[in-house]
Amino acid sequence: MSPSSSLPPVLFEALYKGERHVAFDRPAPGTPQTLYRVADGQLASAFVGTDGSATAVKTAVTGRAETVTVTADDPEVRPLPPLLPTATGNALLSGFMGTHKKKWGGETAPEGVEFTPPKWFFKGFGDWVRLPGEPLDVPARPVALIEEPEVALVYVNDADGTPHYAGYTFANDLCDIGLHRKDPGYNPYCKLCDTALAPWLFLGPPPRSVNGRVSIVRDGATAWEGSFDCGGDALYFPIQGMVEHLFSFPAVRRPGLVNYVLLGADEASFHDGFRIADGDRVSIDVKSHGVAFENAVRYVSPAPLGASAAGVPAA
């Protein structure tokens, strides 16, 4: 199934020969593409200083920008996570848990009563995000990993800390669900696995329908595959209620902060009895939106801490 022609416009930022640029299209490989030179934070400021529409944002950043024409698959074009600031700590990646109707018996949250928010987790700073093709590092001895195809909403806070919605993209929120199930109190540890984020930012409201397929390749052969649905219509909780509750906390409303907010995942390979291994390649094909990305899972064993690093006085 090809993506709907009614999908919203798309943009992405990239480094080209070491300089930051933005493009407002997603052409086929080998076809020409125009890149507009932008400064760090300029695109994010355009979402704050305009009504956030695709036309207004493009006008704000392209008026006097230097341009360069490249092919869409030029190897010198290195995509960036949407709106990611250069400065470490100026973006946060977080998300919601247990959001899908499938996990609530197919029901949706009751209307007309006080909103009860889902559980929330902090994943890391924005520069912890990995792009398609980059390895996803996990601790060397996970209990049971799970891939999680999700919608990621992107917000930019203005100088007063008010969040401005920019658009959405897609993520693989890899985590150790086995550790979480062993003890839900271990969930912060469970989330200390890398997350992949697609570079394409869709300039429209959070999507109601998102569907696709996951394939996990091991030793060159498909070891598991299955479908997923992570659009708003598949969620138990209303997106607006979740977001409003999250942004009621001052900690996520720091001026200039970029927030990547994960909306939760459908059931995946873990629920089918499959276990992800070191070196497996996880491919997520968001068929409804024409976005596909792949990342290899890499088990990592850091060197043990020395006594002084662990806070133990030297003998």
Residue, then its C-alpha position, 0 to 999 in steps of 0.5 A: m500500500s502506498p502512502s496517502s497523498s493527503l499526508p502533511p508536508v515534510l521537512f528535514e535538517a541535515l549537515y552538508k559539508g559540515e554546515r546545517h541545512v534544511a530541505f522541504d521535500r523528500p524526493a526519490p533517490g537520485t533526483p535534485q533537492t534544494l537545501y537551505r542554509v540555516a543557523d543552529g536553532q533557526l528552524a526551531s525559532a521559526f515554529v515559535g515565531t510563526d503560526g507553525s504552518a508549513t508555508a509560514v515556516k518555509t517563508a521564515v527560513t528561506g527568504r534570504a538563505e543560501t541554497v545548494t542543489v544536491t541529489a537526494d541520496d548525496p552521501e555528504v548530506r547527513p540527516l539530523p534528528p528533527l530540530l535537535p539543538t547543537a548544545t547538549g541538554n537542550a532537548l529531552l526524549s521521553g514518553f508514555m507507557g501502556t497507552h494502546k487500547k489493546k492493553w486496555g481490553g479494546e476500550t478508550a478512556p471514559e469521557g466526562v471524568e477527570f483525566t487519569p494520565p498514563k505512566w511516563f518515562f524519561k529516556g534521555f537527552g536529545d543527543w542520545v537519539r540515534l538515526p537510521g542506520e546507526p547501531l542501538d546500544v544496550p547493556a550487555r546482559p538484557v533480560a528481554l529486549i523489545e522494539e517499539p515502533e512509535v509516533a514521536l511528537v516534537y515541541v519547541n518551547d519559546a522564551d517564556g517556556t510555552p511549548h509550540y507543536a512542530g510536527y511528528t516523526f517516528a521512533n524505535d523506542l528499544c528497551d528491556i521489557g524483561l527487566h521492567r516485568k521483573d520489577p516495574g520499579y526497574n523501569p528507569y533502567c529498562k529505558l537505558c537503551d538507545t532510541a532511533l528517530a527518523p529525520w523526517l518531520f511531518l508538519g501536521p497534527p498528530p496522526r490518527s492512523v499509523n500502520g506498518r511492519v517490523s522485520i528482524v533480521r538475524d544472520g542474513a535471514t528474517a527471524w521475525e516479522g509482524s505488523f503494528d498500529c501506533g496512530g491516535d485511533a489505536l490509543y486508550f488515552p487522548i493525545q491532547g490529555m497526555v500532552e497537556h498533563l506532561f506540559s503542566f510540569p515546569a521541568v519540561r517547559r524550560p525556555g528554548l527546550v525541544n521535547y521529543v514525546l513518544l506516544g507508546a507502542d503496539e504489541a511487538s516481537f516480545h509478545d510473540g515469544f521472540r527474543i532480540a539478540d546481539g547483532d539483530r537488525v530491526s527494520i521498521d516500515v511505516k507503510s502509511h507514511g512511506v517511512a522506513f528505517e533500520n538499526a542494528v542492536r549492539y550489546v555493549s560491555p563497558a569496562p568496569l569502574g576503577a575503585s576511585a571512579a566508584g567512589v572508593p578511596a585509594a588504598 
